[in-house]
Every structure is written in structure tokens, then in C-alpha cells.
Amino acid sequence: MQIILIVILVIVIILIAVSCFRIVPQAHAYVIERLGAYTGTWSVGFHVKLPIIDKVAKKVILKEQVIDFAPQPVITKDNVTMRIDTVVFYQITDPKSYSYNIQNPIVAIENLTATTLRNIIGDLELDETLTSRELINTKMRATLDVATDPWGIKVNRVELKNIIPPAAIQDAMEKQMKAERERREAILIAEGEKKSAVLKAEGMKESVILEAEANKKSTVLRAEAVKEAKIQEAEGEAQAILKVQQAKAEGIRMIKEAGADEAVLSLKSLEAFAQAADGRATKIIIPSNLQGIAGLATTIGEVLKENNIDMSARPAVSESKDGPAE
């Protein structure tokens, strides 16, 4: 019997000794009380407490935590009732204050969030409420952070999760948005048609300008071509005349160098008269200085015969200083 009691006593002592050893995990803190009074806060690591006298009053999580509160009914400045739910991100910074300065801190934060939200929304109209989320979040975070500081809690962020207006307001907003989209669509279509018409007019204008410039260039080129052709033709005629004159001058020079006498020169003159007649002359005017050349009568007859000139039908008329002679 004594052995059993001794074994039980040893087991109890071991259990009590084991209960005095505690290991605090990371991002946690233990609030320790001795005989009901706060004695300290254990941080991360191994700790030993006195048996029976010391106890862990509260285990506190130091990590950032999130609370999602249910939608709260609020009334805007223009008397529109809506429901808004919020999300609060908080972190315990002082385990002692968190344990002893507030009873049920989560409920306190929820109620404080609801009252703060009603105060802020009450100063805003419906449209401002829908477009001022960032402003509302900032005001709520500042108010909650100041209120929860004595509780050892720091509010890091406050976000409006959903803003739910009444069904009638939602229908009116949807109709308004639909009308606004239709208006924007009509404006975009009109602007597109306007730009299309402007671009088409500019294209036609540029086309007319280019066509006029092309016609102008074509006219100039054609005039230049005609001018160049006339210049070439005039130069050709001038060169032809020059060649003829050069040939005549060369012929005269050769006759002169050959020492032709007066009779030959007279013969050449008669040939020139015959060529001038060309079978179509009705009268031939013979200079008086050719009449005295008796030796040229035969030659004149031959020349006239070669050119088909009938002396009996076509009388020849000669003129001299004393008067005409047949």
C-alpha cells in the first residue's frame, strides 16, 4: 500500500513539474498571473512558472487578424437607406491591455465600427457614398485606431466590402448607366461619321489638287515639246537653206575657178530662166545683153525644146534699154 502511494505521489510531482514548463511559440504571448495578479508577459521561448501559484491567464496571438462584420444598415444625408459590410484588419500590440482593459474586445470593435460608419455616411449623399470609398476607409481607420489604442489593439486597415442600396435605387442606377452608355455610343458614332466625312473631303481635295498639278505639268511638257519641235524644225530649215546657199556658192566658185567666158555665163543664165519657167511660163523676159549672142540661138532652141516650150505659140519678149523687142 505504501508503495502505491509513493508511486502516485511521484507521478503527481512529475505532472506538476511538467506543467510548470512552458514553451511560447512564435507570434504569441502569454499573460501570467500570480495569485490572481498580473506578474508579466511571456514572449517566444522556454519559460518556468511556479506550481499552483502562477497560471497562464490569457494566450494572445500577435499576428495581424481580420474580422468580417455583417452588413450594417445606414442612412445617407439624402435619406437613402443602404446596407454596408466592413472588413477590419487589426493587430494586438499590448497583451496586458488587451487582457485587462476591455471585456470582449471583438464585440467592442464591431459596435464601434457600426457607429463610426453611420456617423460618416450620415454626412454624405448617395452618389458621394458610392464614389468615396477611400475617404470613408481613411476616416474609419483613424477613428477606430484612436479608440482601440487603450485596448492594446492597432487597427491597420478598414475596408468597405459591399455597399448595397435599395432595389429601387439599383434599378434607377442601372437605367441611368444604360442611358449614359447609349449617349456615349451616339456621341462616338457621330464623331466617327464626322471624322470619316472630313477625311473623305480632304481626300477629294487632295485628289483635285493632284489632278490639277498633273494637268498643269502635262500642259507645260506638251508646250515644251511643241516648242522644241518647232525649234528643231526651224534649225533644220536653216541648215537646209545654209546647205543650198553653200552649194550655190560652191558652184559659182567652181565656175569662176574654171575660167568660164561670157558665153558660158549667158548659157547658165538661160538654163536658170528655163528652170524658172518649168514648163508653165507663158512669157520669158530675156535681158538685152543676151540678144546679141548669135552663137547661143541654137542652144536656146535646144533648151526650150527640152523644156517643151513652143516658141510659135508662146512668143518670147525681150527688153533692153531702148525698149521691148519681140
Salt bridges, closest charged atoms under 4 A:
ASP54 OD1 - ARG34 NE 2.51
ASP68 OD2 - LYS161 NZ 2.89
ASP145 OD2 - ARG141 NH1 3.86
ASP145 OD2 - LYS154 NZ 3.92
GLU159 OE2 - ARG157 NH2 2.15
GLU180 OE2 - ARG183 NH2 2.52
GLU180 OE2 - ARG184 NE 3.21
GLU250 OE2 - ARG253 NH2 2.04
GLU257 OE2 - ARG253 NH1 2.48
GLU271 OE1 - LYS268 NZ 3.81
ASP278 OD2 - ARG280 NH1 2.95
